[in-house]
């Protein structure tokens, strides 16, 4: 699980404060109605969800929709995971994920059921910041050109993740050159190359085989880096764009598969990406409220310590000995937690355990926590183990609010992505992306105008690439990068507020090998009635993938039979003051 940022670094002369995520909830213990094998009092719940990120919140909501009372426990001090918000210059803004790729109906239908509005970005579209093409003459060094020949280009109009539906279109040729466009167009005559069983399944190999290096490096790579913080070579194509390889095999070309996907999107009247009106964090807030309104409960700073079948169930998950025809129950120990040694470490238990008994458990936690719990459940010992999950790229986001009249014309539209030309490249900026938040999301611009006047603008610069050191970011670097990327000078005296938000310990991409190991593990989990496994490390990164998977797994858990175990009255709760 990605850890929340601990604070936001301000600058001398501007407002400075820490952005903290703390929503601690304590529950009074209900009267025990049962005892565990060791004699501890037991609390009964219809379902237990471990993990309070977007996956856990989604699963608990889906269980509550099925008429069940779930208990959700989150070991960290807030819910939402990478979906988090804080106040910058007095305006609420998303500090983690700010939107989602429109893929399927899982996120949109959930948002509609919660009474939320799904909207697309404003600003006239995004840009790519690219170096000169290899077939172009290299511009001479010039002090008047701090961009060193790098230039902004509009995104290709008809494309999916940068893969063009029409490789010979003018906008594609402008970005990759005539020769590279001709190479990409030969995709129409390559048959089943890249889709055969023995062909590499990573996105880079697939795109390169079908359309060549230029499409991969100048179109797909920057977008993948911006969305997934990953190299396309480390991403399973079937995870990032489900069904694209199969459609390519069926239609005979990648460009035809992209065109088909675009036509489906247009038929539904949807943009490629979207968010929730007011910010993506409104979604996680609404999920938590809906869970608690339905009789479920959410506990933060509370972690699951172990999980095991009760003594009323057989080792293979047979019927309850006490009540024939019912499914066995699970016992789980939960305990208060504190932060680990670093924000990215797993939280540490610090208090006595409480025993929760339930017929349904959804594990929506990190891979290390899931490993511990599944071992106790008897899942991984005799079957596939949880694959090791290396730490992903450390991400830093510099939030900047400044009074800059020249930004009123939205010189970069809604924002831009910077091509990765390699660690030893002469890229003139350290940032990998810039979002013009006050243009991209109109409510931010409106709130800033109300508080600070019409010339106040919000920018977000993102740093951190796979395989690179933890980025060292400060206001001076952010202002220098913003000047090159937008063409507008922002002086330190113009800054109203700034904040540096770090997300260490992010998930790495889902490689084809990881995808296969997860498939085998889930097959083993599926043998245990009432137990389900979800989360970004299982489902793949991206809000759409995680939500779709969490909803599916919650449904599986909810219909895994019924239980005659009693359900206690909901305990009372209170919120601790920060």
N, C-alpha and C positions, 0 to 999 in steps of 0.2 A: 504494500500500500504506500502510496505517496504521502509523505508527511506534510503537514501544513506549514506555511511560513511562520517563523517565530516573530518576525518583526519587520518593519519597514524603515529603512534608513532615510532620514531626512537630510537637509543640507543647511549649513549656517545661513541665516538670513531668511529662511523659509520655514513654514510650519514643519515640525518634526514630531513624530509619534510612532508608537508601535502598533502594528496591526495584529491583533490576537484573536484566536479562535477558541472560545471557551464557553461551552454550554454544559456545565456539569449538572447531572440530575441524580439525586439520591432517592431511593424508594424505601419506604418502611416495609419491613418484612411481614408478609401475611401469616396468619395462623397456619402452622403446618398441618397437613392432612395425611401425611405419609412419611415414611422413613426410607433412606437409602440403604444399601447393603451394609454400610458402615455405621448406620444409625443416625445419620444427619437428617434434620428436617428437610422436606422436599417441597418445592413450589411447582405447581402444575400449570403448564401453558399449552395452548393448542399447537404452537410452533415456536421454534427458536431460530433466529437469524443471527449469525455471527459475522459482524462487519457492517459498518454504517456508512460506507461510501455509496456511490450512485447505484451499484449493484445490490447491496444489502437493502437500501431504502426501497428500491424497486421491487425486490422480492417480498419484503414485508408488506408493502402496499398491495401486491397481487394476492398474497395470502389473506389479508384483511378483506379484500374484495370478495374472496371466496367464503366469507362468513366466519373466518377463524380469528382468534386473538393471538397475534404474535408478540413475542418479546424479542427486541433487537438489542444487541450489546455491541458497543464500539469501544475498543481499548484506548483510543485517543480521545482528546478532549472536545471534539466537535464531529458533527456528521457532515457528509457530503464528499469527503475525499478530495479529489482534485477539483471539484466544483466548489469554489469558495469565493467569498466576497468580502470587501472591506471598504472603508471610506477614504477616498483620496480627495483632498480639497473640499471636504464636506459632502461629496457625492458618492453614493454606493456604486462600486464597479466590481466586475468579476476579476479576481486575481489569479485564478487558475484557468480551467477550460471556459471559453466564452461562447461556444456554439457547438454544433454537431453536423456531421454530414447527413444529408437527407437520404437515408437508405432504408427502405421498407416503411412500415407504418407503426412500429413499436413505440418510438418516442413521441410521434405526433399524436397518436391515439391516446397515449397516457396523458399527455399534456392537456388534450381536449377534455378527457374525463375529469381532470383536476380543475377545469375552468380556466386554463391558461391559454394565452394567445401565442401561436408560433408565427414568427416573422423572419424574413430574410434581411440581409444587411443592406444599408443604403450606401451611397457614395460613388456610384458609377462603376463598381467592379474593382478588383484588385490588380496589382502590377507585379511583374517580375523584374528584379534588378540583376542584370546579366553582364558578363564580360563581353568584349568584342568577339564576334564569330571567328573561328579559325581561318575562314576564307576571306576575311576582311583585313586590310592593312592595319597594323598596330599603330595607334596614335602616338605621336611623340610625347615624351614626358613634358608636362607643363604645370607650372605653379598655379595657373588659372583653372586647372581641371583637377580638383582634389578627388574626383571620382575615377581618375586614371583610365578613362575610356569606358568604364562600366556605365550602362544606361538603363533607364526604366522602359519596360515594354508592357503593353496590356496582355492579360491572359488570352490564350487562344480561345476563341468564342465557342467552338464546338469540340469539346474535349471532356474526358473523364480522368481526373487526377493528372491532367496534362497530356494524356494520350489522345491524339487528334482523330476525329472521325473523317477528316478530309485532309490528308497530308500535303496536298498541293495547293491548299487555300493560301491566299496572300498573307494572312497573319502568321501562318505556320512558316512559310518561306522566309518571311522577314526575321523570324527568330532563329531559325536553324540553317538557312541558306538553301539555294536551289539544289545543289547536289545531295545534301542530306534529305531534303524533302522528296527527291526522286527515289532515294533509297527507302525511305519510309513508305512510299506508295507501292513499292514492290511487295509489301505485305499482302496485297490482294492476290498474289500468285504463289504464295508459299505453302498452301495446303495446310497440313496439320502440324507443321513445325512449331515447337514450343508447347504443344498440348498433348503429346504422346506420353504414355505412362512413364517412360524412362527419362523424359526431359526434365531439366532443373525446374523446380516449382517456385523459386523465388521471383519476386517482381522484376528485379533488374535483368535476370537472364531471359525472362519471358519477353519483356519489352525490347531488349537488345536483339533477340533472335527475330522478332517480328518487324521492328521498325528502325533498328540501328542505334548507334551510340549517341547521336545528336539529340534525338527525341528523349532518350533516357537522361542525358546530362543536363540539357538546357530546359526541358519542359517538365519531365516527371520528377527528377531529383529535387529541385527546389520546393515543389509542392509537398512531396513526401516528407522532406526535412521539416517543413513548416507545420504539417499536420501531425506527423507521427514521431518527430524528433529522431529520425532513423534514416539509414542508408537503404535504398530499395533492394540492395543485395541481401539484406537481413530480414526482409519481409516476405512472408508467404503470400503469393499473388491471390490465392483463393481466400485468404483471410482479409486482405485489404479491400479487394473488389470481388466479392463472392459471385461466382457464376461467369466471370469474364472469360476465363480459359475455356470453359465448356461452351460458351456462346461462340468463341472464336473457332473451335473445332466444328461446331454445328453450321456456322455461316460461311466458313472458309477464309475469314480474315479478321484481324483484330479491329481494323477500322469499321467493318460492318458490325461487329459486336458493340463497339462504342456508340455507333449511330443508333443501334437498337435500344441501348440503355438510355440515351438522350431522348429518344422518342417516347419511351415509357415515362420519363420524368416530365416531359412537356405535356403529355396527356393528363398527368395528374396536376398540372399547373404549379409545379414546385421548383424552387431554386436548388442549387447544389448543396448549399449549406444554410443553416437557420439557427435561431436561438429562441429564447422565451422573452416576450416583451417585458422589459424591466431588468433583464439579466438572467443568465442561465441558473444562477443560484436560487432564483424564485422557484425553480422546479424542485430542487432538493428540499427547500423550505416547505413547499406545498405537500410533498410526499410525507415528510415527517408529521405535519399537521394532520393529514388524512389518516395516517396510521394510528395516531393517538385518539383522534375523533372516533375511530371505529372500535376502540377498546383495546388496541395494542399499546405497548409501551416501549420507549426508547431509553436506554441507559448508556451514557458516555462515561469515559474513564472506568470502564468495566470490561474485562476481557474473559473469554472462555479459556479455561486452563486444561481441561481434558474432556473427552467424550467417550462414552462406552454404552453398549446395550445394557438394559436392565437385566436382572436375574430372572425376570418373567419371560424373557425371550430366548429362543434357541440361538446357538452360535451362528446359524445361517439365516437368521431373521424369520423364524417360523411364527406360528400363532402364539399369543399369550397363553401361558399356562392357566392363569386365573379366569380368563374370559375367552373361550374358544370363538374363533371367527374374527377376532380383532388383531390388528398389527401390533408388534412389540413396540416398546417405548425406548427412548434414549435418555440416559442421565448425563448431564453436563455440569461441570463445576464452573461457576463464574466468580470473579473476585475483583475488587478495586485495583486500579493500576495507576502508575505514574510514568512519566516520560522516561525513555531509555537514556543512555549516556549521550547520544546525539539525537537530534530530531528525526533522523532517518531510521534509527534503531527501533526494534519492537518495544512497545511499552512493557513495564515490569510490574508483576503483581505485588501488592503491598498490604493486603488485608486478608481476613478470613474468607474462605470460599462459601458460596451458597450453592445448593444443588437444585437444578432445574430438571424436571422430567417432562418429556414431550414426545409425541409420536412422530414429529416432523422436525427435521433440522436442515437448514440451508446454510452452507458454508460460503460466505461471500467475503472472506478475509484474505489476507496476504498469503503467499505460498508457504512461508515458514510456519505461520499459525495453522494453516490447513494441514501441513505435514504432521504437526504434533497431534492435532485432533484426529486425523484419519488413522494414524498409528494406533491410538487408543481405541478407535472404533473397529480395529481389526481389518482395515481396508488395505493398507499398503504392505503389510508384512508378508502376505502370501501372494501378492500380485504386483502390478506395476507401481513403481515408486513415483513420488512427485518429482518432476524434472527440476534440476537446479535452475534457478532464475538469477542470472547475473544482474547487477545493478545497471540501470539505463543511464542515459546522459543526464548530468546535472543541469538543471534549467534555472536561469535567472531572468526575471522580468522587471524591467525598470519602468515604473509608472510615472508619468510626467504630466503635470498640468501647468500651462504657461499662458501668459497674455501675449498673443502673437497675431496681429491683424492679417499678416500675409498668409496665414494658414486657412483663411476663410474660403479661399477658392479650392480647397481640397486637392492640393497638387498631386497627391498619390492616391486619390480616390478613397476607398475604404482601408487601404493598406497595401503592403507589398511583402514579397518573399525574396530572399537573397540567395543566389546560387552558391553552392559550395564548390569552390574551385580547388579544394585541398588545403591541408594544413600549411603548406609552404607557398600558397598562392599570394598574389599581390592584391587581394580583395581590399578595397579601401575602407571597409567598415568591419567592426566586430560583430554587429548584430546579424541575426539570421532572419529577422522579420520585424516589421513595424506595422502597428495598427493605429489608424486615426480614429480613436474610439468615439470622440464627440461627433464625428461624421458617420461612422459605421453604424452606431447605435444612437438614434435621435434623442432618446430620453436622457442620455448622458449630456449631450450638447445643450438640451433645454435646461437641465438642472444647473449646469455650469453657468449658463447665461443668467439664470435667475439669481445665482449667488455672487457671480464675479463680473458680470457684464458680457457684452456680445463678442468680445475678442478672446475669451477664454477657450482654450482647446486642450484636449486630453490625448496624449500619445502613449502607446505601450511598445517598448522595444524588447525583443526577446533574444536571449543569448543561450549558448550551450549546444554543442554538436556531439554526436557519438564519437567516442575515442579521443576526445579532447579534454584537457584539464578543466577543472571547475572554473567557470569564467569569473574574472575579476572585473567588476562593473562599478562605476561611480557616475556621478552627475556629469563630470567633464567628458567622459567617453560617450555617454548617452547624448549629450548636446552635439558633440562632434559628429556622431553617426547620424543624428536627426538632420543636421545641416546638409550632409552629403545626400541622404536619401530623399529628403523633401525639397532641397534647394532653398530652404528658408533658414536664416540665421536666428537662433534663439539664444539670447544673452542670459547669463545666470540671474540678472536682476529681473528678468521677465518671468521667472519660475514662481508660481504660486505655491506649489506643493510637489513633492516627489516621494517615491517609495521604491525600495528595492525588495522584491519578493523572490525568495529562493524555494525551489522544489527539488530537493535532493532525494535520491532513492527512487526515481521514476522507473516505471516498467520498461524493459527493453522490448524490441519488436518481437513478434511471434514468427519465428523461423519455421520453415516446413518441418524440420526435425522436431521442434518443440510442439508443433501442432499435432504430430502423430503421437508423441508421448502423452499429451493431454487426452487425446482420443482414447488411448488404451486405459488410462487412469479412470476416465469417466465411465468406461464400460465396467470397470471393477466397482466403482461407487454405485452404479445403477443396480447392482446385485443386492444392495442393502436397502430394504424397504424404508421409506420415509427419509432418506438422506439424499441431498442434492448438493452440487458443487457449482459455483459460478464465480464471477469476478473477472477483472480485466486480464489477469494472467492466464485465465482459462479461455475466455471468450474472444480475446484479441482487443487491442486498444481502439479507442474511439467510443464516444457516448452511444452511438446507434448500435454498435455491436454488443456492448455491455448490457444495455437496457433490453434488447431483444432476447439475449441469452438468459438474463436474470428472470424475466417474465416467464420464459419457457420452463426454467428449472423450478420456479415457484409453483407453477401449475402441476408439474410432475410430483412435487412433494405434497401438494395439497390433496391430491387424489390417491395417495398411497394408502388407501384403506381408512378406516375410522378407528377411534379408540374409545374405550369406555372409561378411561381415566378421568377422574373428576377435575374440573377447572375451578380454581378458587376465584373469589371476587377480586377485581382489579385492585392492586394496592394503591394507596394514595402516593402522591409525589410532590416534590417541590424543587424549584430551581435555586441553585446556589448563586449568590451574588459574585460577580467577578472580583 
